[in-house]
Amino acid sequence: MTATRVAAIDCGTNSIRLLIADLDPATGAITDLDRRMVINRLGQGVDSTGRLHPDALERTFAACREYAEIITAHGVGPERIRFVATSASRDAENAAEFTEGVHAVLGVTPQVVSGEEEAHLSFTGATKELTGGSFKPPFLVFDLGGGSTEFVLGGEDVQAARSVDIGCVRLTERHFAGTELPSEEQIARARADIGAALDTAAEAVPLTEAATLVGLAGTVTTVAGIVLGLPAYDSEKIHHARLSVEQVRETALKLLHSTHAERMAIPVMHPGRADVIGAGALVLLEIMERTGASEVVVSEHDILDGIAWSIAP
């Protein structure tokens, strides 16, 4: 069987990402042709207003126009494009504006997936290359996004999954808005919020039964780049890096007590992530402490890869 070329788009609360890849279902190989990200902050204000902001919609449509040109250049037809939208567009009253705008640009209708389906896609993307390798199952995969975090436990198959509303953008807006250096009281309230969400996740997903904890998405990969002391973002060095809970704790506390300028000066920091990375790192730390994991394995393969595989014939 020849490889199938697909285009996968993941539109979350903080970023919109594109993957164009050739898939070989017979071998399980995925070959990246183009992988990129734009910080669109679709979730701007959704937690407080319940609506997608006009500026956020325009940023998203601009990214879609850019992606449409790239998809066309790679010869991917609409039948091999899948656009998955997650937390922010699930929550918004005016989600139809988003759906219609995306369809007008790309010719495909965004699929606003449930938190559980989002979790399954993330698990597939993260673990397809881990199964049968040196990493021990069962895996607890968590996808730490802007508005929500998905937890999935499984080995070759998913055993349990749950999505909860904690993410770097949502927590920043709830607890750290308008302040550059959060107080200890603000941090304590954020910790309590995260703890309550983890209680909810634990109702469906046993959080302490995995042999390997796997972390996905921009907060986790950025923290990995900081821990590794990279002079620039390097996905090959970050992919499958192992971070100890002590390293994550030190980094999270440093980020929470850094100014915006200090965070922007970190070599691996994306400019669109600097204002929310403190809250995101705090979520990462709380997850590690709740699960009792001594380390987290960082994966660059995530929901975007899972979306790509879902298109394969």
N, C-alpha and C positions, 0 to 999 in steps of 0.2 A: 504494500500500500504506500502510495506517495504521501509526502507531508501535506498537511492542510494549513493554509495561511488564514489567520484570523486576526481580528482587531477587537480588543477588550478595553472597555472604558469603565472606570470605577469613579463615581462621583460621590464623595463623602461630604462631611461637614466642613472640613478645612481645605481639602485639596481635590483636584480632578486629575486622574492619571490615565495614561494611554499605554497599552502594550500591543504591538504588532509582532506576531510570532508565527513560526512554522512549527506545527505539532506533528509528531509521529506517534500515533496511538499504539503501534505495534511495540515500540521500544520504551515509550513513556518519555521520550526526549522532547524538550521544548527549546527552540532556538530563537532568541530575541533578535528582532530586526530593528525595533525602535521601542524604547521605554522612556517615558518622560512624565513630568509632573508640573502642574501649575497650581499655586496657592490661590484659590478662588474665594475662600471663606463663605461658602454658600450658607452656612449656619449662622451668619451674622444676625444676632438679635432674636433668633427663632425661639430660644428658651423663654424669653420674656414677652415677646409679641405674638408668637404663634404663626408668624408670617415670614415668607422669604422677602428680604429687602430688595428693592429695585436695583441698587448698586451691585448686590451679590448676584442677582440674576444676570445682569449685563456682563460681569466678570466671567461668569460661567459660559455664557453664549459666545463671548470672545474666544475663550479657550476651545470651545467646540468648533468654531470656524477654523482655528489653527489646526486642530486635529483632523478635520474633514479634508484639508489639503494633503496632510501626510498620509491618511488612509487611501486617498485616491492615487497618490504617487506610488504606493506599494501594491496597487491593483486589487484591493480587497473589496468585494461586492457587499451590498447591504445584507445579504443572507448570511454573511460570515462576520457580522458586527454584532456585538452585544454590549449594551449600555446599562449598567446596573447603578441605581441610585440608592443611597442608604439613609442614615439617620435623619438629617435635616429635612429631606423631602418627604419622609414619612410623617414628620411632625407638623408640617406647614398647612395652613388653611388654603393658601393659594397655590398648591402644588400643580394645578392645571396649567398655570402660566409657565412653569418650569418645563412640564412635559411637552407642551405645544411648541415652546421655543427651541428645545433640543431637536424635536422632530423636523422643524423647519430647516434647521442647519444640516443635520446628519442623515435625515431620511429614515431614522429608526426611532421607535418609541422607547423612552427609558422605562426600565422595569424596576419599580420601587419594591425591593424585596423585603421580606420580613426579617426581623433580627435573627431568627433561627436559620433561614436560608443563607443569610449573610455569613453566619457562623460556619455553616457547612462548606460554603465556597472558600472561606479563609482556610479551613482545615485541609481541604483538598490541595490548595495551592501550597501550603506550608509543608505538608507531610508526604507528598507524592515521592519526593526523592529521599526522605528519611526512612521510610518503611523498608526493612531489609538491610539497612546500613548499620553504621556503628552506634546509632542513637537508639536507646532502649525504649520500647513502648511499655505501657500506654503513654500517649502524649496529651498534655493539657496545653492547648493552643489558645492564646488570647490575642485579639486584634484590637489594639488600643487606638481608637479613632478620635475625631474631634468632638463628636456628640455622644457616641456610645462605645461600649467595649463588649466584644463577643467572646464567650468562653466555650470551648469545645473539648470534650474528652473522648479519646478513642485510640484505636490501634490501626488496623487496616480499615475498620469501619467506625463511623461515629457512634458513640454510645450515649452521649448526652450533650445538650447545647442550651445556652441561654444568652440573650443580649440584655444588657442593662445600660441605663442612661447616665454613664459617667464617661467623660472624654476631656481632652485638654482644652477645647474651646468652651464647652458647657461649664466646666468647673471654674475656668478663669472668669467667665462672665458672672457666675453665681457668687464667687467668693473673693476674687482679686481685682475686680473691675475698678478702674480709677486709681489704682495704687501701684507704684513701681516695686516697692519692697513690702510684701505682705507681712502683717504682724503675726506674732505667735498665735494670737486668738483666731485670726483668719485662717491660718494653716490648720489649727485644731478643728475648726468648723468644716474645712474641706476634708480633713481626715475622717471625720464623723460621717460626712456625706458619702465618701467612698466606702467606708465600712458598712453602711446600710445597704449600698448597692451590692457589695460582695455577699452580704447576708442573703439577698434576693437571688443572686447567681447560685449560691450554695444550695438553695432549695431544689435546684434541678441538676446541678453539676457538682459531683464530689470534687472539691478543690484541692484535697490533700492526698489523692490516690494515684497521681501520675508519677511515672519514673522520670519523665523529661518535661520540663516547662519550656514552651516555645513562645517567644514574643514577636509580634508583627507590628508593622506600620512605623510612621515617621518619628514618633516620640522615641520608640525603642531603638531604632537604628541611629538616631541622633545621639542618644545617650551612649550607645556603643562607640560611636566615633569619638566622643569626648573621653570615655574611659581608655580607649586605645591610643589617645593622643595623636590622632591623625592630622597631618598638615592640611588636608583637603578631604572632602567626602570621597570614600573609596568603597564602592559596594562589594567588591571582591573580598576585601579584608574584613568588612563588617558581616558579610553573610556567614552564618554559623559561628560567629564569635560567641564566647561564653563569658558572661558577666556574673561576678559573685554578688551576693546580696550586700556585702560590705562596700563594694565599688559603686553599686547603684545608690545606696544610702548616702555615701559621701557626695556623689554627683548631684543627687536630688537636692540635698541641703545647700550645696554650693549654688545651684541654679535659683533656688527660692530666695537666696540672700544676695543675688547679684543684680546690678542695675541693668536696664535695657541695653545700654551701651556696652557693658561688660559681656552680656550674652551675645550681642551682635558681633563682638570681636572674636568669638570662638570660631576657629577655621571651618568646622563642619556644619555650622549653623545656617540653615536656610533663613533668609530675612523674614519670610512669612511665618516662621515658627517661633521666633525669638520671644514674642509676647505671651505665648501659651506653653512653652516648654517646661516651665517650673511646675505648673499644675499637672502636666502630663507625666513628668518624672515622679511626682508624688503618687500618682495612680500606679505607676510601675512598681514603686517601692512597696506600696500597700499590698499589691497583689503578691509580691514575693514573700512578704512577711505573713500574709494570711495562708498561703499555700505551704509555707515551711520550706520552700525550695532554697537550696544553697546557691544555685546558679540558674540563670536563664540562658537558653540558646536563642540567638537572634537570627531571624530569617528575613532575607530580602524577597523571598517568594511568599506571596500572601494571597489575598482575595483576588487581585488582578490576575494572577496565574490560574486561580480556581475558575474565574470567569472564562478565561481562554480555553481551559479544558472542557468547560460546559458546552462550548460550541462545536467541539470535535465530533465528527460523525461516528 
